[in-house]
Amino acid sequence: MKILVLNSGSSSLKYQLFDVNGDKYDVIAKGLAERIGIHGSLVSIKYANGEKKSVAVDLPTHNEALREVFNLLLDGVIKSLDEITAVGHRVVHGGENFKGSALVTEKVIEEIDELSKLAPLHNPAAVLGLRAVQKALPNVPQVVAFDTAFHQTMPKEAFLYGLPLEQYTEHKIRRYGAHGTSHQFVAEECAKLIGKKGKIITCHLGNGASISAVEGSICKDTSMGFTPLAGVIMGTRCGDIDPYIPLHIMKYQNKTVDEMNTLLNKQSGMLGLSGFSDMRDVEAKYLEGDAKAIDALKTYAYTLVKFIGSYIAVLGGVDAIVFTAGIGENSPIIRKMVLERLSYLGIELDEENNNKRGDAVEITKPGSKVRAFVIPTNEELVIAQDTVRLSR
C-alpha cells in the first residue's frame, strides 16, 4: 500500500510517500514546499534513487503548496492519485479533544476547525489540506496525528496556569504544547544512542520552535503553551512576553484583537527583530555584520539557553540535548552559540561534527558530561504508522 503523509508547518509543507509492506516502510518520494507566503518559495522532491528536482513557484498559501506536491508526485512517481491508499496529516492542536491519532470524519474536521482558535497559523491550513484531499481522493481514508498528544503526559503542575481554576475546568485554558510527534521521535532515537531512556531535552527548532523536557520517554514539560505562540522566539512569533504587553499595545496604539493577533503571530519573532523570518536570511546578515541580525540571533540563542536551563532543573539533571528540525538540523551557528553558553555542564563541542549535515551525529567530544546530538526528525514515519493502523 502507498501512504502519503502531509506535514504542514507555519511556512512549509513537508511530504513523504511511503510504500508499506508489513512492518517495512520504504520512502519512495519525499520533498518540501518551503517559504510559503515568503518571497523565493519553491517545491522540491527527492526520489528513491537519490535524484532531486526543485521548482521555483509562487506559494501564497498552503493550498497552492499541496497542489504543487500532487503535481510532482504525478510526474513520474505515481501514475494516478488512485494509487494512494491512505493519507496521514500532522495537525498541531487537538486540545483535550484528542489524546491520540484519529480517523478523519466530518465531525473530526469540524473539531479541528473549531480548535483553530488555539492554533490560528496551523489548524486552518490542516483543514484546507483535509478538504483538498477529500476533493482529490474522495474514497481514500485520512488520519490525523496531533502534535499535542505526546504532551498529555505532563503533570498538572506543568500544564496549569496561575489563573482562576475555572479557566481550566470550564474553558480548558492550559498548556498543551506542540511538535509532539517530533519530540517523541527524536527522544526515542536519542535514547537508543545513549543506551538508556534517560533525561533528554529535545529542541525542535524550525520557523516554529519548541523545547521539551523528556524523562523515560515521558514528556514532563514543554515550552509552547495554550497556543503555539508561547515559548522561545520563532520566525514570526514573539514567544513568551509579559502578558500585559498586548493589552498595553491595544490600549495605547488602538489595535483591535485581530490586529494584535497579526502582530504577535505574523510580525514578531525574528521577522520583527531583524526584518527576516527565515533563519538562513538572518544568519547571512549576521555574518555580514548587520547589527539588527546580530542582536536578533543573540536574543534567539539566549531564549533557547534559558529554556534548556529551566528544564535541567525540572528533570533534576540532563543526560543529552537534541537539536532537530530545519534550524536545529542545519544551523551550526545556533548550536554553537547555545552549547558554548552551556559549557558549565561539562559540554565540549566537536566543531567538525557540528558542521556535518544529513545524518544523526553526536556533536560533543568523547568524555563530555552532557552529550549533544543532531537527530533529523521523522514525524512522517510516526504519522504513517498511525495512518496504517487506523485506516485498515
Salt bridges, closest charged atoms under 4 A:
ASP26 OD2 - LYS24 NZ 3.84
GLU34 OE1 - ARG280 NH2 3.07
GLU68 OE2 - ARG67 NH2 3.27
ASP75 OD2 - LYS53 NZ 2.73
GLU83 OE1 - LYS2 NZ 3.80
GLU96 OE1 - LYS172 NZ 3.45
GLU96 OE2 - ARG174 NH1 3.03
GLU106 OE2 - ARG131 NH2 2.75
GLU111 OE2 - LYS107 NZ 2.75
GLU114 OE2 - LYS117 NZ 3.25
ASP147 OD2 - ARG90 NH2 2.73
GLU189 OE2 - LYS192 NZ 3.00
ASP278 OD2 - ARG35 NH1 3.23
ASP278 OD2 - ARG280 NH2 2.80
ASP281 OD2 - ARG35 NH2 3.40
GLU288 OE1 - LYS285 NZ 3.64
ASP319 OD1 - LYS196 NZ 3.37
GLU340 OE2 - LYS336 NZ 3.98
GLU351 OE2 - LYS336 NZ 3.30
GLU362 OE1 - ARG371 NH2 2.82
GLU379 OE1 - LYS14 NZ 3.80
GLU379 OE2 - ARG90 NE 3.90
GLU380 OE2 - LYS14 NZ 3.90
ASP386 OD1 - ARG389 NH2 3.20
